[in-house]
Amino acid sequence: MKNKFSPLAIVETTDMAKQNTLKERIFACINNKDMDNLKVMLAYIEEMEILQTFYDLSNEEQVIVFRLLAKDKALSVFENLDTAFQQNLLRSFTDGSAKDFVNGMAPDDRVRLLDELPAGVAKKIIDSLSPEEREVTNVLMGYEPKTAGRIMTTEYISLMKDVSQRQALETIRQQAKDKETIYTLFVTDKTGRLEGALTLKDLIVADGDSIIGDIRPKNAISVSTGTDQEIVAKILQELDLLAIPVVDSEGLLVGIVTIDDAVDILEDEATEDIFLQAGLVGTASREADQSEVLIRGNMWKIWKVRLPFLLITLGAGILAGVVIAGFEEALEAIAVVAIFIPLIMDMGGNVGTQSSTVFVRGVVLGHIDINKFLKHILKEVGIGLSMGIIIGTAGGLIAAIWQGMPMLGLAVGLSVIFTMTLAALLGFLIPYVLIRLNVDQAAGSAPIITSIKDVSGLIIYFLLVITFMGHMM
């Protein structure tokens, strides 16, 4: 039988890349159940391109793609995924597959994943590791969280200072495949005490008979196992290093921290500092968990989060009907009043949505300090009032001229001003309260803001109509 994947098929696959995005091609193969062509296509795509597309796929599509990747490529992609995605994939694996992947991870990446897993699951995975990997993992997990010891990797190359250049190169050739980096080489004495560092270039250009100690390794800036991870990351960043050695209390080399870990640490620490400053420690992880439920949860879980707030809106809608019914006499006497109800409700709704979006984004980015919440909410109320005056004046003039009723224009204008100001207040206050109560603000803010604003807006409008136009009733 002729091989299905001829050079022509590969060329056709390459041509497809010019016409469609990777995501579209993956969707097409999955929808057509063409797993053979998908497997070939994935073999010719760079890991980073797969990684970038991975986040756009559904959980089922991720699993399909992952199982079709070659083992080495799959492991590389897995190590670079966010922890939440790693956990989702692990749940989809058989026990044997999960053990293989975790066992193949770099020790520091493995520890980072285990830190995020439930204790029972983490223990089960650790017990399944090979004796060598289990020993390394237990050593790293024995260090305090967020220290150099906890985040370091033991996959580095160290050279004794009394070996020759030729011996050193042979050591690198034998070990390079299993090490995280070979561009920085660390030199030790016979006891394992750190003596300095060499670049791979320094070693290659040296004479073959020269001794490592005579190549004059540079003094290596090192950190101790107890050094805070943020300090380690900043040293790597400021000194433009690819890796920094980690030593124990006796100066023995026990691991290294690489620049890719530093980037992740600085990003995580920056996010944590923002929420710490805002007085919302833990908010980031809660928001991530809530988002995970809303995006990837089953129907029942999504209902549990979203339906209660929609029931609040339903109740508020009925209450708004009761309010309108209570002012039925005013509507019968001055029917034109009903024309401007949508205007007042919509303007308040738009301002409430704007304000809640501004608040949540400001908190996440650190632009809003929760400890100074009163200052921020007063400013937002002022903004709502100023915008309300502009829109209310315009709306009131239009109503007065259109209907030839100055008092109606006054009622409409003032109602818009009050409603927009109230909506701005609620736009900051409601998500603040929900976040403080650890309730999902993404699902709850808009329904609650809309409910309060609609009912109060109607009451304000009808009271103003009665006040200014009661003589017409």
N, C-alpha and C positions, 0 to 999 in steps of 0.2 A: 504494500500500500504506500502511495506517495505521501511523504511527510507534509502535513498541513501547513507547517511554518517554513515555507521556502523563503529564499532571499527576497523574492517578489513580495511576499506577505509582509516582511519586515519593512521593505521600502514603502509599501502602502500604508503601514502603520505610522512611519515617519512622516509621510505626506499628510496624514490626518492631523498631525500635530500643528501643521501650518494653518489648517482650516478651523479647527475647533480647540477649545480649551481642554486641559486635562480632565477637569471636572465633567465636562459634557461627554467626553469619550468614555470615562468610567461609567457614567449613568447609562450611556448607550449600550455598553457591553453587559452591564448588570440587567438592564431591562430586557435585552435580547437573550439573556442567559448564555452569553458567549464567554464563558470563563477561560477558555483556552487562549483566545486572542487577548483577553485582559491580562492574563499571566505573562504573555510574551511582551505586551506593551509595558507593563510595570518593570520588567527586567531591563528595559532600555531607558528608563526615566531616572533622573538623579534623585537621591534621597530627600534633599531639601525641597524639591518640587512636590514630591509626594507628601511631605510633611505639611507644606503650605496648603495643599488641597484637602488634607485629611480632616481639618477642622470644619470644612463645609459639608462633610458627608454625614448622613444619619448613622446611628449606632450600628444598625444592621449592615450598612454599606462599608463602614470602617472594618467590621469583622471580616467581611468578604475580601476586601482589599488586603488586609493584613495577612490572612491565611494564604493568599496567593503570592506573597513576597518571598524571595529567597531568605533563608534563615538569617544570614549575616545582615542583609539589608533590613529585614523586619526588626532585628534587635537594635540596630542603629536608629531606626525611626522611633521605636518604642522608648528608647532612652531619652530622646529629645522631646517627647510629648509632655504636656502638662500632667501633673499628678492625677487630676480628676479623670483625664482621658485614659491614663494608664490603668486606673482602678476599673473603669468601665470595661476595658479590653480584658483585664484579668478575669472579670466575672464571666466573660463569654468563653474563656478557654476551658478545656478539660484540666483536671488537676495536673496531669503530666505536662501539658503545654505550659501552664503557668509556672511550674517548677523550672522547666527548661529556660524560660525567658528570664526569670528573676535570677537564676543561677548564672546566666550569661552576662548580666549587667555589670557595669563597673561598680566597685564597692560603694563609692560615695553616692552614686545614683540610686543604688539599691537601698541604702540606708534612708535616703530622702523619701523614697516610696514607702518603705516600712513605717516611717514616722507618721505618715498620713493614714495608714490602714488601721482598722480596729485591732486592739491588742491580740485578740484570739486569732485573727487571720494572719497577723504579722508573725506570731509564734509558730503557726502551722507552716508558713513559708520558710522561716528560718530553719525549722526542723528538717525540711525537705532538701536543704542545700547540701552540696558536697562538703565533706569535713573541712577542706581547706577554705572554701568560701564562707562556711558557717563561722569558722574561727576568726576570719578577717572581719566579718559583719559584726560579730559579738564584741570584738575589740573596739570598733568604731562606735557602736551603740553604747559602749561603756563610758564614753566621754560626755561631758555636759552638752545639752542641746545648744546650738548656735555658737559653737566654738570651732576652732581650726581642727581639733581632733575629730569632731563629729562629721565635718564636711570633707575631710581630706580623702585622697585615694592612695592606695598602696601600690598602684600600678605605675611605677616609675622605674627608671634605670639608674642604678648606683654603681660606681666603679671604685675599686680600691686604688689608692694612690700609688701603689707599688707595681701595678700591672703595666704592660707595654701598650703602645697604641694599637698594634695588631691584635693583641688579646682583647682589648676594649672593643674594637670594631666587630670582632667575632661574637662577643657577648651581646652587642646590640643587634646583630643579625639574628641571633637565636631568640632574643626576647622581644624584639620590636613589635611583632604581631599582637602580643598580649598586653602591651603597655599603652597608657593613655597618651603619653607624649614622649618623643625621643629627641626633641630639639634642644632641650635643656638637660644636661647630664650632671648628676650630683656625685661628688667625690668624697669618699670616707676613708678613715683609717681601718685597721684590721678589726677594731672593736665596734665599728659602725658609727663612730662619731663623725659628724659633718665637718669636712675640711674646706669645701668650696664648691664651685660649679663651673662647668665648661659648656660651651655651645657645641652642637654637632659640627659646625663649621670649624671651630678651633681644633677639634679632634681630627677631622679629615685632612686638614692641611699640615698637621704635625708629621714628623718623620716616623716611619713605621717602627723603629727601634727605640724611640723615646719613651720614657716612663711618664705616666699620667701626672705624677707629682712634679715632674720637671717641666711640664707644659705650662706650669704656673696657673692653676685654676684660680678664677676670681673669687674673692670673698663673697660668700652667698648670704644675702639678707634672709634671715629665717624668722619664723614665728614659733611660739610654743603651742602645745596642744590645747592649752587653756585660753589662748588669745581669742577675743571676740571675732566672730566671722565678718562683721562689718569692717573692722580694722584691717583684717586680712585682705578683704576685697579692695579697700581703698589703697593699700600699699601696692597691690598688683596694678591697679589702675594708674596711680600716680607715677610709678616707676616704669610703667610700660613693660611689665614682665609677662612671660608666657606661663610661668609657674613659680611658686615660692615653696621652699622646703619647710616642713614642720618637724620640730625636734621635741624630745621629751625633756624632763627635768635634768637629765644627765648629758644633754647635748647630742643624744643619739638620733639619727635620722629615722623617722617612723612613717613619713608620708609626705605628700605634696598637695597643694591646692592650685588648680589651674585657672586660667583667665576666664574660661567659659562658665565655671562655677561662680567666679567673682561677679560676672554680669548678672546672673540670676539672683545672687545675694543682694546686690545693690538695688535691683528692681524690687525685690521682696521687702527689703528694709525701708525703701522710700515709701512704699505703700503703707507699711506698718506705722512709720513715723507720721504719715498724714492722718491716719485714723487715731493714733495716740494723741496727736495735737488736738484733734477734734473731740477727744474724749469718747471715742467709739471703738475701743480696742475689740477686735473680734468681728467687727462689722463686715470687713472684706470677706472673711470666710463664710459668714452667714449669708451675705448677698450671693456669693458664688454657689452655695448649697441651694438657696431658693431659686436662683436662675436655672440650676441643673434640673430641679423638679419641674419648673414651668416649661423648659425646652425639651427635656428628654424623659420626663416622668410619664407613667401611664395615665390613661384618661381619668381614673379615679383620683389619683394624687393631684392632678391639675384641677379637677372639680373642687376638691377640698380647699384649695388655695383661692380659687377665683370666684366660685359660686356665692360664698357668704357675702362678699362685697357687692355682688350684683343683686343679691336679695335686699341689701341695704338700699341700693338704688331703686329697686322696685317699690320698696316701702316709701321712699322719699317721693317717687313719682305719684303714688296714690295720695300721699300727704299734700303734694302740690295741687292735685285735683281737688282735694278737700278745700284748700285755700281759695282756689278759683271759684268753687261752688259757694264758699262763704261770702264772696264779693260778687255774687251773681246779680244782685240788684244794681251795682255800679255798671256791670257789663251790659245789662239790658237797657239802662238809661243812656249810657254813652258807649255804644257798640265799638266805636273806633278805638277804644282803649285796647282791645284785643290785638290790634294790628302790631303793636310794639312789644308784645310779650316775648316773641322769639328774639328780638334785638337785645333785650335786656339779659335774657338767659344765655344767649350765645356769647355776648361780650364778656360776661363773667366767666363762662366756661373756658374761653380762650386765655384769659389772663391767669386763671387758676392753673391751667396746664403749663403755661410758660413759666410761672413762678415755681411750681414743683420741680420742673425740669432743671431750672437754674439752681435750685437748692441742692438737689441730689448730685448734680455734676460738680457743684462748688465744693461739696463735702468730699467727694471722691478725689478731686484734684487738690484738695488742701486749701482752696481759696476761701472757704468758710470755716471759721473757728467756732465750734459748738460752745466753747466756754464763753464766747462773746455773742451768743445767739440773739440776745435782746437788741444789740447794735445792728445785726444783719437784718432782723425781721422789721425793725423800725425803718430802716432804709428801704426795704422792699415795699412796705406799706406806703411810704412817701412816693415811691415810683408808681405804685398802683393808683394813688390819689392823683398824681400829676397827669398820668395817661387818661384817667377817668375824666378829669376836667376837660382835656382836649377832645376826647371822643364824645363825652356827654354834651358838651357845648355844641359840637357839630350835629349830633343826633337830635338834640332838643330843638335847634334852629330848623332842621329839616322837618321835624314833626309839626312844629308851629306853623311854618309856611305851607307845608303840604295840606294840613287839615284846617288851617285858618284858626287855630286855637292856641293862643300864647300860653294859657295855663297848662294845656296838655303838653306842650313843648317843655315847659318848666318841670313837670312831673317826670317826663321821659329823661330829660337831661340829668336831673338830680338822682334818679334811680340808677342810671348808668354809672354815675360817679360813685355812689354808695356801693353798688354791686361789684364794680371793678376793684375798688379799694378792699372790700371784704374778701374777694377772690385772691388778691395778692397776699393778704394776711394768711388765708387758709393754705395757699400754695406752699408757704414755708412751714406753717405750724403743723399741718397734718403729717407730712412725711417725717418731720422731726420727732413727733410723738410716736409714730409707728416704729421708727428705727430704735428709739429708746425702749419701746416695749417688745423689741425683737419680733415684730410682725412684718410680713412682707409688704414693704411700701410700694413696690412695683405694681402689685395687683390691687392694693388697697387705697392708694392716695387719690387717684382720679374719681372712683365711685363715691368716696366720702366727701371730697371737695365738691363734686357736682351736686350731691344730695343736699348738703347744707346750703350751698350757694343758691340753688334753684328755689328752695322753699323760702329762704330769707329774702331773696331778690323779689319774688312775687309779693310777699307781704309788704316790703318797702314800697314797691311800685303802686299797689292798690291803696295803701295808706296815703301816699302822696297825691294820688288821683282824687281820693275823697277830700283831702285837705284843700286842694286847689280848685277842685271842680265840683264840690259837694252841692253847690247851689243849682247845678244842672240836673241833679238826681230827683 
